[in-house]
């Protein structure tokens, strides 16, 4: 079960190391500019969730459940992030095109090699969620 985040929400401050933002927006430090209105400094960074596990994708999309309590907590957190629009898209991709496999599998990962060679992420999409606005 692999989850590849192709873009993440970051919080960046000149005095700190980047870390994940709770708000889903890019945070900038406005204190050096004399501006203390935080709303003007938020930059939305889209987060796309690419999943190569059909069972995990089905659980997320069809509001399924699982017997594993740890996995159920993870699913609930992902659903909540999607409902809050912190995750902009959920995509089911073909396993061989998942570059995250390079971190968990012993065999060579051609998807990672393609990223290194082209500086682009290319995945074969099997399905996606249509968001109803």
HUZIVEN-V878485 format. One record per run of one state. SS is the DSSP state (a for helix, b for strand, c for the rest). FROM is the first residue (numbers start at 0). TO is the last residue. If there is no record, write none. Layout:
ss->SS from->FROM to->TO
ss->SS from->FROM to->TO
This chain:
ss->c from->0 to->1
ss->b from->2 to->4
ss->c from->5 to->8
ss->b from->9 to->10
ss->c from->11 to->17
ss->b from->18 to->19
ss->c from->20 to->23
ss->b from->24 to->26
ss->c from->27 to->29
ss->a from->30 to->32
ss->c from->33 to->36
ss->a from->37 to->40
ss->c from->41 to->41
ss->b from->42 to->43
ss->c from->44 to->46
ss->b from->47 to->50
ss->c from->51 to->52
ss->a from->53 to->60
ss->c from->61 to->67
ss->a from->68 to->82
ss->c from->83 to->87
ss->b from->88 to->92
ss->c from->93 to->93
ss->a from->94 to->96
ss->c from->97 to->97
ss->a from->98 to->102
ss->c from->103 to->108
ss->a from->109 to->117
ss->c from->118 to->123
ss->b from->124 to->127
ss->c from->128 to->132
